[in-house]
Amino acid sequence: MQKLPNRTMGMSMAGSQTQYCYECCSTENCNRNLCDHTHQSSCVDDESFDCALLNSMLSLCKNIVKAKRICPKYCDLCHVVDGNWSPWTSWSGCDVTCENGTRSRARTCTNPAPQYGGLNCSGDSTEFKLCRKQLCPGKRKKHN
């Protein structure tokens, strides 16, 4: 049976990413190169990893984020496009004419939109904030 290389994925044997990216290693630093791995501009697998072995042992291709960085060609991810947020819209006007209300702004996951199994944008598509207007008529404090 073939042993995993010293630099194995920062993943548990169940295939999920570990918090510190050194689950399968004996030291905290053995996966530093993998965790700091940069995105490549072309669709080429990293030669320092055995993609077939990593996929059979750790289901690498199911972890799209890691697979795109290490074995995009092997995992058939060269055409995948992750979504990215559009710019925020301007804040809306306050939704009330008096007292407390809300303003909002929105963004869409269309810059570009995810395609071919790419990841959706993470985070909220709408933000809200409080707006305050003067007291409504009839609710003015009475002076004694």
Sequence and secondary structure as in RCSB ss.txt:
>XXXX:A:sequence
MQKLPNRTMGMSMAGSQTQYCYECCSTENCNRNLCDHTHQSSCVDDESFDCALLNSMLSLCKNIVKAKRICPKYC
DLCHVVDGNWSPWTSWSGCDVTCENGTRSRARTCTNPAPQYGGLNCSGDSTEFKLCRKQLCPGKRKKHN
>XXXX:A:secstr
     SS  SB TTS B SSS TTSSSTTTTHHHHT    SS    TTS HHHHHHHH GGG HHHHHHH TTTT
T TT B             S SSSEEEEEEE  S TT  BTT     S SEEEEEEE    TT      
